[in-house]
C-alpha cells in the first residue's frame, strides 16, 4: 500500500493534510510502502532488498511466543539501526524516573495534583517536558509501570527518542500532537490515545501550539484488548477502530540527536542522519492510535453500579490471571438508568492501585477539585470514593435516565503499589486539601428502636 498523503520534500516529512492513509485493525498484519516497489514480495530478507534498502526485523516478543501473541515487524530502511548505536554517552534524564524508584516519604493516603503548568518561551519539547509522577515494579524485570505527564511548547525537530524500558500509551489532554515514528505518522487530539511499542524511535511535533497530556509507560507484556467474557463478541473497544500508520520516511543527512532510555538511564548519541528512514514495513508490531469516543460502553440496566473493569480499553496481562500489570480504563459519555441505586462510584478500597486523570469535562464522583489536566493516586487499599457533595446529591436526587455528556476520565490501574517521585512529592505541587472533600460526610446511622 502506497501512502499518497505523505511526501518527502527537502528531506523532511510533510503532510498534505491530517489524513495519513491510516490502516485499521488492532493486531493485524499490515503491509505498507511509501515508495512503490519498496516491499519485497514473498520473502522477508531477500539477498538484495528492493531500492537498495536494508531489511531489519523489529521484535516485540521473543521469537517462540505462540503465533496468536507474537509481535514483530519487518522494516525496509535506508540505513539499518546498527548505524544508530555508537557514540552513546549518558545524558541527564531530567524529571524522568524509572522503577524501581523510591524517592518519596509521603504517607499512605489519597493524593491529588493540579494540572501541570504549560511552559512558555518555546524551549521545552515533549522529551524535556516529560515528568514522572509515580512508578511501580522493576523495568528490568518487565513488571510494573510509570505514570508521567508531559507539557511542551516546542517541537522536537531533530531530537528523537527511543524507550527500551517500556511501551508508551499517550493520552493528549491539551491540543493535538503529531507523532513521527519509524513506521509512519500519527496525529492525535484530546479524546484519542497513541500506543508506541517498546523500542520504536519517534519524535513529537506541535500541531496547534503548546501541548499537555498523560503517559503510561508499561514495563510488562504489550497492551492488548481484554477478553469480553460474558459480554460476548461485541462492545467495548473494537479492533476495527485502531488505526496504524502508513509508511513515511525522512531522507535527512544532517546532524540529529537520538536519546535512548534503557535500564532507567538516559543516553544520547549524535547521528549524521535521521533514524526515521523506514521506507516500507510489514508486520503487527507498530504504533497505533484509537479514538476513545468509539468505545462502546456497557452498564447496568436495572440496579447497582457495576465494577469499573467493564470500561477497560486495553490491558497488559501479568502472570496472574485477572490481576493485570496495567489496565487502561476510561469513564466516557454514557447513560445512567439504574433504579433505586447510588449511581456514582461507591466508596471502596481496591487491592489494585489507581492513577487517574481527567481529559475534559467533569468527573461525576468529584465535581469540585478534580479538573482537566489534574491527577489523583489511590494506592492499594487506600480508601476513596465520591466527595461529600457528590454523595449528597446522588443520595437524594430523583432518579430518571441521565446522560453523562462532555466528559472523559481515565485510569491506569496496576496490581503493584505506585511510588510517587520526588518531583511529585513536593508540597507545592500536591493538592493538600484533597482529603477535605470528605469532611462534610456525617454519621447517618440510626439504630432500630429496641423491641418490647
Residue pairs with C-beta under 8 A, 6 or more apart in sequence:
1 21
1 23
1 31
1 32
1 33
1 246
2 32
2 33
2 34
2 35
2 36
2 246
3 20
3 21
3 32
3 33
3 34
3 184
3 246
3 247
3 248
4 21
5 15
5 16
5 17
5 19
5 20
5 21
5 246
6 13
6 14
6 15
6 16
6 20
6 21
6 34
6 184
6 185
6 246
6 248
7 14
7 16
8 14
8 34
8 248
8 249
8 250
8 251
11 250
11 251
11 252
11 253
11 254
11 274
12 250
12 252
13 180
13 185
13 248
13 249
13 250
13 276
15 178
15 185
18 187
20 184
20 185
20 186
20 187
20 245
20 246
20 248
21 246
22 186
22 243
22 244
22 245
22 246
22 289
23 30
23 32
23 243
23 244
23 245
23 246
24 239
24 240
24 241
24 242
24 243
24 244
25 239
25 240
25 242
25 244
26 225
26 237
26 239
26 242
26 288
27 224
27 225
27 239
27 284
28 239
28 244
28 284
29 282
29 283
29 284
30 244
30 281
30 282
30 283
30 284
30 286
31 39
31 281
31 282
32 39
32 184
32 245
32 246
32 247
32 280
32 281
32 282
33 39
33 76
33 247
33 279
33 280
34 246
34 247
34 248
34 249
34 279
34 280
35 51
35 279
35 280
37 50
37 51
38 50
38 51
38 53
38 76
38 247
38 279
38 280
39 50
39 76
39 280
39 282
40 46
40 49
40 50
40 55
40 76
44 55
44 57
44 74
45 55
45 57
45 74
46 55
49 55
49 76
50 76
51 76
51 279
53 76
53 77
53 78
53 279
53 280
54 76
54 77
54 78
54 79
54 80
55 74
55 75
55 76
56 74
56 75
56 76
56 77
56 80
56 81
57 72
57 73
57 74
57 75
58 72
58 73
58 74
58 75
58 197
58 199
58 200
58 283
58 285
59 71
59 72
59 285
60 71
60 72
60 73
60 197
60 198
60 199
60 222
60 285
61 69
61 70
61 71
61 72
61 222
61 285
65 71
69 224
71 197
71 222
71 283
71 284
71 285
72 283
72 284
72 285
73 183
73 281
73 282
73 283
73 284
73 285
73 286
74 281
74 282
74 283
75 182
75 183
75 278
75 280
75 281
76 278
76 279
76 280
76 281
77 182
77 249
77 277
77 278
77 279
78 249
78 251
78 273
78 277
78 279
79 273
79 277
81 275
83 271
83 273
84 201
84 258
84 269
84 271
84 275
85 269
86 269
87 269
87 270
88 260
88 267
88 268
88 269
89 267
89 268
89 269
90 265
90 266
90 267
90 268
91 259
91 266
91 267
91 268
92 266
93 261
93 265
93 266
94 127
94 128
94 130
94 131
94 266
95 130
95 131
95 132
95 421
95 423
96 130
96 131
96 132
96 148
96 261
96 266
97 103
97 132
97 135
97 146
97 264
97 421
97 423
98 132
98 135
98 139
98 146
98 165
98 217
98 261
98 263
98 264
99 135
99 136
99 137
99 138
99 139
99 144
99 145
99 146
99 219
99 264
99 419
100 135
100 137
100 138
101 132
101 135
101 264
101 419
101 421
102 419
103 419
103 420
103 421
103 422
103 425
104 419
104 420
104 421
104 422
104 424
104 425
105 425
106 420
106 425
108 379
108 382
109 382
109 435
110 376
110 377
110 378
110 382
110 383
110 384
110 434
110 435
111 376
111 377
111 378
111 420
111 430
111 431
111 434
112 369
112 370
112 374
112 375
112 376
112 377
112 430
112 431
112 434
113 133
113 374
113 375
113 376
113 424
113 429
113 430
113 431
114 371
114 373
114 374
114 429
114 431
115 212
115 371
115 372
115 373
115 374
116 131
116 149
116 151
116 212
116 373
117 151
118 151
118 152
118 153
118 174
118 210
118 211
118 212
119 129
119 151
119 152
119 153
119 210
120 153
120 210
121 153
122 153
122 154
123 153
123 154
124 151
124 152
124 153
124 154
125 152
125 154
125 155
125 156
125 157
125 159
125 204
126 150
126 152
126 156
126 161
126 177
126 203
126 204
126 211
127 156
127 159
127 161
127 204
127 259
128 152
129 150
129 151
129 152
129 153
130 148
130 149
130 150
130 215
131 148
131 149
131 150
131 151
131 423
131 424
132 146
132 147
132 148
132 421
132 423
132 424
133 147
133 148
133 149
133 355
133 375
133 377
133 420
133 421
133 423
133 424
134 146
134 147
134 355
134 377
134 418
134 419
134 420
134 421
134 424
135 144
135 145
135 146
135 147
135 418
135 419
135 421
136 144
136 145
136 146
136 353
136 414
136 416
136 417
136 418
136 419
137 143
137 144
137 145
137 219
137 220
137 325
137 414
137 416
138 144
138 219
139 165
139 166
139 219
139 263
139 264
140 263
140 264
141 219
142 219
142 220
142 221
143 219
143 220
143 318
143 325
143 416
144 219
144 220
144 325
144 414
144 416
145 166
145 216
145 217
145 218
145 219
145 220
145 316
145 325
145 326
145 412
145 414
145 416
145 418
146 166
146 216
146 217
146 219
147 214
147 215
147 216
147 217
147 355
147 375
147 377
147 412
147 418
148 214
148 215
148 216
148 217
149 212
149 213
149 214
149 215
149 375
150 170
150 211
150 212
150 213
150 214
150 215
151 210
151 211
151 212
152 204
152 206
152 210
152 211
152 212
153 206
153 209
153 210
153 211
154 206
155 203
155 204
155 205
155 206
156 203
156 204
156 205
157 203
158 252
158 254
158 255
158 256
158 257
158 274
159 203
159 256
159 257
159 259
160 201
160 202
160 203
160 256
160 257
160 258
160 259
160 274
160 275
160 276
161 201
161 202
161 203
161 258
161 259
161 260
161 261
162 199
162 200
162 201
162 202
162 258
162 259
162 260
162 261
162 275
163 196
163 198
163 199
163 217
163 260
163 261
164 198
164 199
164 260
164 261
164 262
165 198
165 217
165 219
165 261
165 262
165 263
165 264
166 198
166 217
166 218
166 219
167 195
167 196
167 197
167 198
167 217
167 218
167 222
167 223
167 316
168 194
168 195
168 196
168 215
168 216
168 217
168 218
169 193
169 194
169 195
169 215
169 216
169 218
169 223
169 314
169 328
170 177
170 179
170 188
170 193
170 194
170 195
170 196
170 213
170 214
170 215
171 192
171 193
171 213
171 214
171 215
171 216
171 357
171 359
171 410
172 188
172 189
172 190
172 192
172 194
172 211
172 212
172 213
172 359
173 190
173 212
173 213
173 214
173 357
173 359
173 360
173 372
173 373
174 190
174 210
174 211
174 212
174 213
174 373
175 189
175 190
175 206
175 207
175 208
175 209
175 210
175 211
175 212
176 187
176 188
176 189
176 190
176 207
176 208
176 211
177 187
177 188
177 189
177 194
177 204
177 205
177 206
177 207
177 211
177 213
178 185
178 186
178 187
178 204
178 205
178 206
178 207
179 185
179 186
179 187
179 188
179 194
179 196
179 202
179 203
179 204
179 287
180 202
180 203
180 204
180 205
180 248
180 250
180 276
181 196
181 200
181 201
181 202
181 245
181 276
181 287
182 200
182 201
182 202
182 275
182 276
182 278
183 200
183 244
183 245
183 247
183 278
183 281
183 286
183 287
184 244
184 245
184 246
184 247
184 248
184 286
184 287
185 245
185 248
186 194
186 243
186 245
186 287
186 288
186 289
187 207
187 289
188 194
188 289
190 213
190 359
190 360
190 408
191 291
191 292
191 293
191 359
191 360
191 408
192 289
192 290
192 291
192 292
193 289
193 290
193 292
193 313
193 328
194 287
194 288
194 289
195 223
195 287
195 288
195 289
195 290
195 314
196 202
196 287
197 222
197 285
197 286
197 287
198 222
200 286
200 287
201 258
201 275
201 276
202 276
202 287
203 276
212 373
214 357
214 375
214 410
216 326
216 328
216 412
218 316
218 325
218 326
219 325
220 316
220 317
220 318
220 325
220 326
221 316
221 317
221 318
221 325
222 316
223 314
223 315
223 316
223 326
223 328
224 314
224 315
224 316
224 317
225 236
225 237
225 239
225 314
225 315
226 236
226 312
226 314
226 315
226 327
228 234
228 235
228 236
231 298
231 310
234 296
235 296
235 297
235 298
236 295
236 296
236 297
236 298
236 310
236 312
236 313
237 290
237 294
237 295
237 296
237 313
237 314
238 294
238 296
241 290
241 291
241 294
242 288
242 289
242 290
243 288
243 289
243 290
244 286
244 287
244 288
245 286
245 287
245 288
247 278
247 279
247 280
247 281
249 276
249 277
249 278
249 279
250 274
250 276
250 277
251 274
251 277
252 273
252 274
252 277
253 272
253 273
254 272
254 273
255 270
255 271
255 272
256 270
256 271
256 272
256 273
256 274
256 275
257 268
257 269
257 270
257 271
258 268
258 269
258 270
258 271
258 275
259 266
259 267
259 268
260 266
260 267
260 268
260 269
261 267
290 313
292 313
292 330
292 332
292 408
292 410
293 332
293 333
293 408
295 311
295 313
295 330
295 332
297 310
297 311
297 332
297 334
298 310
299 306
299 310
299 334
299 335
299 336
299 337
300 306
300 337
300 338
300 341
301 337
301 338
302 338
302 339
303 338
303 339
303 340
303 341
304 338
304 341
305 338
305 341
305 342
305 343
305 344
305 345
305 346
308 329
308 331
308 345
308 411
309 327
309 329
311 329
311 330
311 331
311 332
312 327
312 328
312 329
313 328
313 329
313 330
314 327
314 328
315 324
315 326
315 327
315 328
316 324
316 325
316 326
316 327
317 324
317 325
318 324
318 325
318 415
320 415
323 352
323 415
324 352
324 413
324 414
324 415
325 414
325 415
325 416
326 412
326 413
326 414
327 352
327 411
327 412
327 413
327 414
328 410
328 411
328 412
328 413
329 410
329 411
329 413
330 408
330 409
330 410
330 411
331 363
331 364
331 407
331 408
331 409
331 410
331 411
332 407
332 408
333 403
333 404
333 405
333 406
333 407
333 408
334 403
334 404
335 401
335 402
335 403
335 404
336 343
336 401
336 402
336 403
336 404
337 401
337 402
338 399
339 399
340 399
341 399
342 394
342 395
343 364
343 394
343 399
343 402
344 364
344 365
344 386
344 390
344 391
344 394
345 365
345 385
345 386
346 385
346 386
347 383
347 384
347 385
347 386
348 383
348 384
348 385
349 381
349 382
349 383
349 384
350 378
350 380
350 381
351 380
351 381
351 415
352 380
352 413
352 414
352 415
353 377
353 378
353 379
353 380
353 413
353 414
353 415
353 416
353 417
353 418
354 376
354 377
354 378
354 379
354 384
354 411
354 412
354 413
355 375
355 376
355 377
355 411
355 412
355 413
355 414
355 418
356 375
356 376
356 377
356 378
356 409
356 410
356 411
356 412
357 373
357 374
357 375
357 409
357 410
357 411
358 370
358 371
358 372
358 373
358 374
358 408
358 409
358 410
359 372
359 408
359 409
359 410
360 372
360 406
360 407
360 408
361 372
361 405
361 406
361 407
361 408
361 409
362 406
362 407
363 370
363 407
363 409
364 390
364 404
364 407
365 385
365 386
365 387
365 390
366 376
366 386
366 387
366 390
366 437
367 387
367 389
367 390
368 387
368 389
368 437
369 387
369 431
369 433
369 434
369 437
370 376
374 431
376 434
377 418
377 420
378 384
379 417
379 418
380 417
385 391
386 394
387 437
387 438
388 437
388 438
388 439
388 440
388 441
389 437
389 440
391 441
392 440
423 429
424 430
